[in-house]
Amino acid sequence: MNLNPINLHIIAITALIPLIIQLSFSTTLIAPSDPKINYYGRVDFSSPAAPKYGWSGVIIEAAFTGSTIGMKVEHPNAYYDIEIDGKLDTVINTRTAGEYIFDNKLSNSSHLVRIKLRSEDHYTIGTFEGLLLADGQNLSEPPAKPSRKIEFIGDSYTAGYGIESPGRQCSQDELRKYTNAFRTFTAHVTEAFHAQNIVL
């Protein structure tokens, strides 16, 4: 087969595509014990390298610079709201353990991410294994944590059990999907008083 210069260029470009895709997703893992990560809610730090939690309303917060943000986590079938710069960016369902990239098309300026556990789950425990940033990037100083703290001891109302469901009948999987602790009175009270909260 005779190859003219145009065909050779196409082959060369095609060969580079996998490399370009791989490089575009190259990330740096920031350990959960990094002091620049803020945690809110009921979190077990008995193993600082692998903090655990199970109650809805837990928040993981960090400031960073760069185009990419994600996390490494083990938490079967849980739902998280991902806020970037104060706005809901996406909702993720962690069906398998591993790495989850929330966004890789941000500007290269400073950003704030808040990972918010919205679902209520009595059967599995989440293990946070770190944040994923664009390769070579590090965390910035996080916002100061509010000095006030409020603990809510309640039931399904405090957890927002099925609060976003379009109907009154839900499967177990739909209940996970439509539960949202951040649509409840606990979230509104916490915000009004600029406080930290723990929801039990």
C-alpha positions, -999 to +999 in steps of 0.1 A: +000+000+000+013+034-010+010+061+017+011+097+007+021+124+032-016+131+042-022+095+051+010+095+072-002+126+091-035+109+098-018+078+112+005+099+133-023+120+147-044+088+154-015+073+173-013+103+195-050+104+205-048+078+233-018+096+247-035+130+246-066+116+263-045+100+290-025+131+297-057+153+299-069+132+328-036+129+347-043+138+383-026+143+417-041+125+448-044+147+479-045+126+511-076+128+533-054+139+562-043+171+545-050+199+569-064+221+541-095+198+538-125+209+559-148+182+572-183+189+586-207+164+603-202+131+620-169+117+607-147+090+622-110+100+621-096+071+641-077+063+608-067+098+595-057+082+561-092+068+556-119+088+574-153+071+576-189+083+577-224+070+572-248+098+583-263+121+557-253+157+558-215+151+559-196+177+539-160+177+526-147+211+516-115+223+499-101+252+479-079+244+449-065+258+417-068+242+383-091+227+358-098+193+374-115+182+407-126+148+418-123+123+447-113+087+455-139+071+476-154+037+487-191+041+494-215+016+477-245+032+461-245+066+478-255+100+463-235+132+467-242+168+456-211+183+442-209+221+446-182+241+428-179+278+436-212+279+454-233+263+427-245+227+422-222+212+395-233+176+394-249+148+414-229+116+415-238+080+425-208+061+439-219+026+428-183+013+428-152+021+448-127+042+428-120+076+414-147+100+404-139+131+384-165+158+389-153+183+364-121+186+342-130+217+322-128+244+349-107+276+344-072+275+358-081+300+385-090+293+422-121+273+430-140+259+461-155+224+461-180+210+486-188+173+485-221+168+502-235+134+512-272+138+505-283+101+510-293+083+541-279+048+544-278+025+574-262-004+556-229+009+542-201+032+554-183+057+532-145+058+532-129+090+518-096+083+502-086+118+490-092+145+464-081+144+428-066+176+413-050+185+380-015+170+379+009+191+399-017+212+417-021+215+454-049+227+478-052+264+488-062+276+523-098+266+529-125+290+542-126+294+580-151+271+596-180+287+614-176+289+652-212+279+659-221+243+660-256+228+660-265+191+665-298+178+652-312+146+666-342+135+647-356+111+622-363+109+584-374+146+584-339+157+595-324+134+568-347+145+540-359+109+534-372+108+499-378+146+499-372+150+462-394+122+451-420+130+424-445+106+441-453+088+473-443+054+461-405+047+458-383+017+454-353+014+477-330+026+449-353+056+443-353+065+480-315+067+479-317+089+448-344+113+461-332+116+497-314+150+502-303+162+537-296+196+522-333+203+514-344+200+550-351+224+579-318+214+594-299+228+564-319+260+564-314+266+601-277+259+598-274+283+570-294+310+587-272+309+618-240+304+597-231+273+617-216+238+614-241+210+619-242+173+627-274+154+617-282+122+636 
